[in-house]
Amino acid sequence: MNRGEVYFMLYTREDFDPDLITACIGIEPTGIIRRADPRPRINAWQLSSGVIADDPDNGILVDIYPMARRVIDRLAPHADAIDALKRQYSLEATLSVVLYIAWDEDDVRGAPPIGFDEATVAFLAKVGASIDVDSYKAEAAA
């Protein structure tokens, strides 16, 4: 079974309180990472689509296009504030895609679609964000 997650992350290796992002844009993150010794090495604020798993019986299939768009739609009204925070605190911005792909030769659907619509690309350009895609082979179902 395919499963995936899309999340937007603002982060730095420097001293920084991710709660400042929440206070500025008014969106509760789905995750916060606080730098520690020896790990993690970053302070980060994340907003995730949540993990989606294929469930064809209920019409649910992993598809990066709408997963990314749901995250971006929440952030888009705050693009200027995100860009200002990025500049003020020297933050990095990334849209990350994590996929676990089931390689079942009998499944005609294949791997999940990976792509981004115009609104997603425009937002990422406006805030100067990169895209990172990680894919892994899903464990076989028991």
N, C-alpha and C positions, 0 to 999 in steps of 0.2 A: 504494500500500500504506500503510495506517495504521501508525503507530508511536507509542509513548508511553513515558513514564517517570513514576514517582511517587517523590518523595523527601521525607524529613523533614529539616529544617534548624534548627539552633540557631545564632544569629549575633549579632554586635554590631559596631558601628562603632568601639568602644573597643578599647584594648589588652587582649588576651585570648588565651590559648594554648588552641586547640581540643583539644589533647591532654589537658587536664584532664577533659573530658567522657568521653573514652575510659577514662581511669584510674578515673573515678567509677562509670560504669555497666558497664564491662567489655565493651563491644561495639566492635569495630573499625569505623570509618567506611568508607564507600565513597568518600568524598571529604573533603578538608580544603581550606579556602581561608584563606590568610594575607594579611592586609592589607599592601598595598605602596603606594608612591607612583609614579605617580598611580592605578593600579588594581591589584588590586581594592580596594574601599573597606571591605571587611568582613573579619572573622575568622569562620570558620564551620566547623561540623561537620555532615556530611551522611550519611544512610543512605538508599540508593536501592533501588528494585525492580529496577534495571537497565532497559535499553531493551528493550521488547517490540515485535516487529513482527508484523503479521498474516501467518500462514502457514496458510491454510485447509486445505491438503492434509494438514497434520499436526495439525489441530484447535486451532491457536493463533490467538486473536483478541485484539486489544487491548480490555481491559475494566478500567476504573479500579477498580471495586468490589474484586475480588480482589487487584489490584496494590497498592492502598492497604492492604488488610488484612494482606498479607504483611509489609509494613514495620512496621505498627502492632503486629502480634503479637510481633515481636522487641523492640519498645520498651516494650510495656505493663507487663511486670514491673518496669520501672524508672521508672514514672511519677512516683513520689514523689521519687526522686533527680533526675530531669529538672526537675521543678518547683522543687526546692531550688536547683539550679544556676542555673536561670533567674532566680530571685529574688536569689541571692547575687551574680551577675555582671551583672545587668540585661540578660539575653539575650532575644532575640526568638525565637519558635518558629513555624515555618510548615510546612504540608504542601503541597508544590508538585506540580502536575500539568502536564506538558508534552506536548502532543499535536501530531502532524503528521498531518493528515487528508487522505486522498485523496478527491477529489470525482469519483468515477466514476459517471456516471449509470446504467451497466449493472450496478453492484454493488448488489444488493438489501439488503445488510447495513447500508449507510449508515455514519454516524459511530459511533465507539466509545461505549459507554455510559459516562456520567460520573456518578458518585454515590458515596456512602459509607454503609457499614452502621452499625448502632447502636454496635458496639464501637469502630469508628474514631472516630465522633463523640464518644463518651464519653471516649476517651483524649484527643482534641484539646481537649475542654472541661476535662478535669482538669489538663492542663499549660498551658492558656491559649494554645493555638496557633490561628493563622489558617489559611485555605485560600487558595491562589493557583492559578488555572487559566490557563494560556497555551495558545492553540491557533494553529496555523499551517497553511497549505496545503502539503501534501506535494508535493515535486517529482515530476513525471511520470516513470514508469519508462521507461528507455531501451530 
